[in-house]
Amino acid sequence: MNSTETVILARDVEKVKAEDNGSPFQHLMDRAGTNNPGYSVADTFRVSYHGMAHTHLDSLCHMFHEGRMYNGYSQSEVLSDGAHHLGIQNLKDGILTRAVLVDLPLLKGVEFLEPGTAVLPADLDAWEKSTGINVSPGDVVLIRTGRWARRAARGPWSGSFAGLHGSCARWLKNRDVAVLGSDAASDVLPSGVDGVMMPLHQLCIVAMGTWILDNCDLEAVAAAAKKRSRWEFLLTLAPLAVPGGTGSPVNPTAIF
């Protein structure tokens, strides 16, 4: 009987400002052991998690198109006290489902994709064919571009990232994917679509109701999958139950 292995898909929080981390995670000690005569210590976390640094889940209120959110709600439903519809608390019971890792550097025989490389539906078809795995309704699809391997080798960068071209939205819709995740923003940046910065984000969140996981660290899970020649596994994750939140930091866990 094979033993169970768990692999974490979240990045360690980044406390230092960098080219790809304009809002570092802040960890503030309210009471430390060196200046506290009492019996406990305490701290405060502060994080502006949307962006290209912190692993997080986008809620369905995160994006608009022509003033509308998913299911036609107006963007004016997002007020200073949070989103009155489609907030992250709708996922407070968590996600527990099959995930499929699409390892594009492995498919193409490279260590990582260069920034700005657009992944096309034909690449996703080629991955299914090479692995024998068919993405199915309710799956989480995780797109590995090798972003963190490149960062470790060459340092941080910003402005341009490998990812899916907007034409991949139909591929995801046809398979009824529940969650789309990647080691960057899922979208290729720049998008290559005039006037639309992140077409995959808008199409998935606004039109399809597909949740998006950004900035996952897929290096360890890619190694575990390659060792087993198995690119499907159980994935669990749960956001903070923040009423009206536009998303949440998360710590996804793959279970083989």
N, C-alpha and C positions, 0 to 999 in steps of 0.2 A: 504494500500500500504506500503510495507516494505521500510525503508529508506536505502540509499546507504551508505556503509562503506568502507573506504580506509585503507589499512594496508601497511606499508612500510616494504620491505624485505631486506634493506641494514643495515649493522652494522654501528653504530656510529664509526667515524674514530678513530683509536687507535694511540695515540701519544706517548705511553710509550712502550719501548722495552720489549718484553716478549719471553718466550720459543717458542711460535708459531707466533711471530711477530718480525722477524729480521730486518725489514725495517719500522720503525714507520712512520706514517703520520707526515709531518712537516708543521707547520703553523707559518709563520714568519710575524711579523708586520713590514711593511715598514714605515708606519706613524701611530702613536697612538695619542690618544687625550691628553696624558700627555706630549708629547714632540713635538707637532706640532702646530705652530702658525697659520696655515692656516685654511681652512674650511672643510677639509675632512680627512678621515683615509683610509688606504689601507694595503693590506696584500698579501703575496705570499704563494701558496700551492706547496708542493713537495711530491710526493708519488711514490714509486716503488711498483706498485700494484699487480703484479704477485706474487703468494705465497699463504700462508694460513691465512692471516689476513684480507685483504681488499676485500670488495664485488666488483667483477669485471666481465666483459664479455670478453672471449677470442675470438679474431678474427681467421679467418681460415688460417692465416699465422703464427699462434703461434706455431704449431707443424710440425715436419717433420717425414718422414719415408724413410729410404734409400735415403736421399737427395732430396725427393720430397714432395711438399705440395699438397693440394687439387687441383684436375683437372690437376695434373701433373706438375705444376710449380716447377722450381728448387729452392732449398733453397738459392741459390746464388742470387735470385731475392730480397732477404732481405738484404739491404745494410746499410751503416752508416746513410743514410738519411731516412731510413724507408723501409717498404715493398712496392715494385713496383707492386705487385698484392695482392689481398685478404686482403687489409688493412681495419681497423675498420670503415673508412669513408663510406664503402658500406652499413652500417646500420644507417647512420646519420638521416634517416627519421623515425627511431625507430621501435619498435615491439609492436603490438597491437593484442593480440590473447588470446585464452583460455589457462589457465594453470590448471594442475591437480597436486594436492599435494598428494604425497605418504608418509604417516605418518607411518614409520616403527616401532617406539617405541609404538605407539597406537596399531598397528596390533599385536605386540608381547607381549603387556601388561607390558611394562617396561617404566622407565622414559627416558632412552636413551640407545643407542647401545654402547657397549664397543668398544674402539679402536681396529682396526683390524678385526672387524666383517664384513664378506663378505655377501652382499645381492645377492641372486640368482634369476634367472628368475621365479622360483616357488613362491618366495616372492612377486614379482610384480603381478603375476597372482592372488595370494591370496588377494592382496589389491584390484584389480579390482573386484573380486568376492564379497568381503565384502562390498564394497561401491556401486556396481552396475554401476560404471563408466568405460567406455571403452576408453582408450587412442586412439586418432584419428590423422590422418595426420594434420600437422601444429600446434600441441599442444606443449606447454612448459610443461615438466615433471620436477617437483621439488621433490627431494629426501630428506626427513627429517630423519636424524640419531639421532637428539637430541644433536648434538655436543655442542651447546652453553648452553644448560641446564646442561650438564656435566661440562663444563668449569666453569659455575657459582657455581656449587656445589663443585668442586674439584680443580679448578685452571687450568691454561694453561698447555699444554703438546705438544710434537712434535713427528714426526717420524711415528706415527701409527694412522690411522683414519678409522672409519667405512665407507663403501661405496659399490658401485656396483662392482661385479666381472666382469671380461672381457667378460664372457659368456652372459652378459646382452645386449651386443651390437646387437645381432641378434634380440632380443625382441624389442629394440628401432627402429631398421631398419624396421622390419615388420610393425610397427605402423607409420613409416615415421615422427618421432618426429622432430620438427624444432629446439628446444632448450632443452638442458639438464642442469638442475641446481641442486645445493645441498647446504647444510650448511657447507660442507667441499670442497673436490675436485672432487666429483662424484665417482672417483676411490677409491676402498678400498686400503689402504696403510698399509703394503706392499701388492703388487698386487696379489701375489700367482702365477704369470706367470713368469717363468724363463727368465731373460734377458730383460724384459719389465717393466719399472717402473710404467707407467700409460697407460695401454692398452685402457681404455675407452676414454681417451683424444685423443690418436692417431687414434683409429678407428672412433670416432665421427668427429674429426676435419679434419683429412687427407683423410679418405676413404669415409665418409658419408656426409660431408659438414654440420654437425650439430654444431651449436654454443653452447658454454658451459659457464654457469654462476657459478662462484666459490664463496664460503664463504658468501652465503646469510644467513640472520638471519631469520629462519623460525618459531621461537617460537610464535610470536604474531599471525602470519597467521594461525598456527596450532590451536591456541586457538579459533580464530574467526571461523575457519572451523568446529571445534568440536562443538561449541555452536550452529551452524546452521545445523549440520550433513550434511554439503555440502563441498566437497573437490574439487570443480571446481569453477573458477572465472576468470574474465578478468584480464590480466596482461599487464602492459605497462612499457616500459623502452626504453631509448635512450642513446647511448654512446656520448662522446665528439667527434666532427667531426674532428679528427686528421688524415690528409692524411698519409697513410702508417703506422698507429699505429697498434701494435700487439694486442691491446685490449683497454679497457677503464674502469675506475671506473664507476659504475652505481648505480642508486637508483631505483630499481624496485618497482612498486606499484601494489598491488592487489586491485581489486574493486569487492565487493560483491553486 
